[in-house]
Amino acid sequence: MKIVKVNDIVYVVRGTVSAEVANNIPGGTEELKKRYNNVDTVLRNGDTYYFCDTAIEAEFNDIK
């Protein structure tokens, strides 16, 4: 599992696709979001799209 941090937001990467491939798929990135289990965010770095879910930060206390 790959994790990336952008502007203090943590994302879990579910998959990557080159921009060339994404642009040739009917429906583009919206269709790919559905294929990757409806991820909530698509990030782009250069010629690669990263299909991600936003990581939820949680506070917890250890139970003794």
C-alpha positions as CSV (number, residue, x, y, z in Angstrom):
1,M,0.0,0.0,0.0
2,K,1.4,3.4,-1.0
3,I,0.7,6.5,1.0
4,V,1.3,10.1,-0.2
5,K,1.0,13.4,1.5
6,V,-0.1,16.5,-0.4
7,N,-0.6,19.9,1.4
8,D,-0.9,18.1,4.8
9,I,-3.5,15.7,3.5
10,V,-2.7,12.0,3.6
11,Y,-3.9,9.8,0.7
12,V,-3.9,6.0,0.2
13,V,-3.1,5.2,-3.4
14,R,-5.4,2.5,-4.9
15,G,-3.8,2.5,-8.3
16,T,-1.9,4.5,-11.0
17,V,-2.5,5.0,-14.7
18,S,-0.5,6.9,-17.3
19,A,-2.2,10.0,-18.6
20,E,-2.0,8.6,-22.1
21,V,-4.0,5.5,-21.2
22,A,-6.5,7.6,-19.1
23,N,-7.2,10.0,-22.0
24,N,-8.0,7.1,-24.3
25,I,-10.6,5.5,-22.1
26,P,-14.2,6.5,-22.8
27,G,-15.3,8.5,-19.7
28,G,-11.7,9.4,-18.8
29,T,-10.8,9.7,-15.2
30,E,-14.4,9.5,-14.0
31,E,-14.7,6.0,-15.5
32,L,-11.4,5.0,-13.9
33,K,-12.6,6.3,-10.5
34,K,-15.4,3.8,-10.7
35,R,-13.0,1.0,-11.7
36,Y,-10.9,1.7,-8.6
37,N,-13.9,1.2,-6.2
38,N,-15.1,4.8,-6.4
39,V,-12.0,6.5,-5.0
40,D,-12.6,10.0,-3.8
41,T,-9.6,11.8,-5.3
42,V,-7.5,11.7,-8.5
43,L,-4.1,13.3,-8.3
44,R,-1.8,13.9,-11.2
45,N,2.0,14.1,-11.1
46,G,3.6,14.6,-14.5
47,D,2.1,12.0,-16.9
48,T,0.7,9.7,-14.2
49,Y,-2.7,9.8,-12.5
50,Y,-2.9,8.5,-8.9
51,F,-6.4,7.2,-7.8
52,C,-6.6,7.7,-4.1
53,D,-8.8,7.7,-1.0
54,T,-8.3,10.3,1.6
55,A,-6.9,8.8,4.8
56,I,-9.0,9.5,7.9
57,E,-7.1,10.7,10.9
58,A,-8.3,9.3,14.2
59,E,-7.4,10.0,17.8
60,F,-7.5,7.1,20.2
61,N,-6.7,6.1,23.7
62,D,-5.1,2.9,24.7
63,I,-7.4,0.8,26.9
64,K,-5.6,-0.8,29.8
